[in-house]
Amino acid sequence: MISRWLSILGISALLLSACAPATPSAPADSGRLRVVATFSVLGDLVSNVGGDAIELTVLVGPDSDTHTYEPSPADSAALAEAQVLVENGLELESWLDELVTASGSQATHIIAAEGISARTAEHAEEHEGEEHEGEEHEGEDGHEHGEFDPHIWQDVANAMQMVRNIEAGLSAADPANAAVYQSNAAAYLATLEELDSYIRAQAGSLPEERRRIVTNHNALGYFGAAYGFTLVADVLGTASTEAAEPSAQELAALADQIRNENVAGIFTENMVNTALADTLSRETGVAVGGALYTDALSAPGGKADTYVAMMRANIDTLVTALK
């Protein structure tokens, strides 16, 4: 499916490139740096740094799954016109390289994960009481996932490094507004420091034995390591949502693990079907504690429509359920 779309996108890009300059330049009517961010969480970080100095397009919107995203012709057009492309890196956006090639994009790339110590996929997929082979996993579409866990933003300290990378990249691409980007980043970093302190205080209000949880997919490895939560298992058994649903035998084994390892709560996600979690709850008697926002923000006006709101909503949901 993705290959078919990208063939179409390639044709669109050729048509666009026939009348576009080789190097993108800001449109005369706005004068703002044209920036594309790959998904909603990253887009919010970029928006806080860029402010009014940039014209931002986000490819994968709220409540949408970056793992399984299929690009559209509009995405190709946006990339063809962009001056800067901000991506997470660590192979989160498995579809991006082909899309960039198909669009003919000449945008400067900012890799938000630069300089962050990434958890390996093998580490991300190890849970207490079970062992997984350290192999790459394939989704139903045959895509292989990389060796690292890409969900770096779930640790606020990592998000702060992402902000620094974004500021440096925007400043280099648009030196005339470098002071604006630096000022915006400094103010936002102060906000993120407060957020990190809040999460630590809230997590610390829970006894350690109440911080043992199960989630839909392994998106909270960085969160657990940073804030003292033990991720006993996840329903899909992988850091990607592209994995096939577990078999009845695998689900039964997971239910046994939940019973045996004193799991305090099962948590779903804002963009994943809750049916499997509900089944596990019925089988084990462990309550579903609510939905967490892992790979995407909520829609505007929702309780997790910014990165700060998302992280606050997650820790509040966890603490309320686990107390």
HELIX and SHEET records of a PDB file:
HELIX    1   1 ILE A    2  SER A   17  1                                  16    
HELIX    2   2 SER A   40  GLY A   50  1                                  11    
HELIX    3   3 GLY A   51  ALA A   53  5                                   3    
HELIX    4   4 PRO A   73  GLU A   81  1                                   9    
HELIX    5   5 LEU A   96  SER A  103  1                                   8    
HELIX    6   6 ALA A  121  ALA A  124  1                                   4    
HELIX    7   7 ILE A  152  GLN A  154  5                                   3    
HELIX    8   8 VAL A  156  ALA A  173  1                                  18    
HELIX    9   9 PRO A  175  ASN A  177  5                                   3    
HELIX   10  10 ALA A  178  GLY A  204  1                                  27    
HELIX   11  11 GLU A  208  ARG A  210  5                                   3    
HELIX   12  12 GLY A  221  TYR A  227  1                                   7    
HELIX   13  13 ALA A  248  ASN A  260  1                                  13    
HELIX   14  14 ALA A  275  THR A  284  1                                  10    
HELIX   15  15 TYR A  307  LEU A  322  1                                  16    
SHEET    1   A 4 ILE A  54  VAL A  60  0                                        
SHEET    2   A 4 LEU A  33  PHE A  39  1                                        
SHEET    3   A 4 VAL A  84  GLU A  87  1                                        
SHEET    4   A 4 THR A 108  ILE A 111  1                                        
SHEET    1   B 4 THR A 230  ASP A 234  0                                        
SHEET    2   B 4 ARG A 212  THR A 215  1                                        
SHEET    3   B 4 GLY A 265  GLU A 269  1                                        
SHEET    4   B 4 VAL A 288  LEU A 292  1                                        
END                                                                             
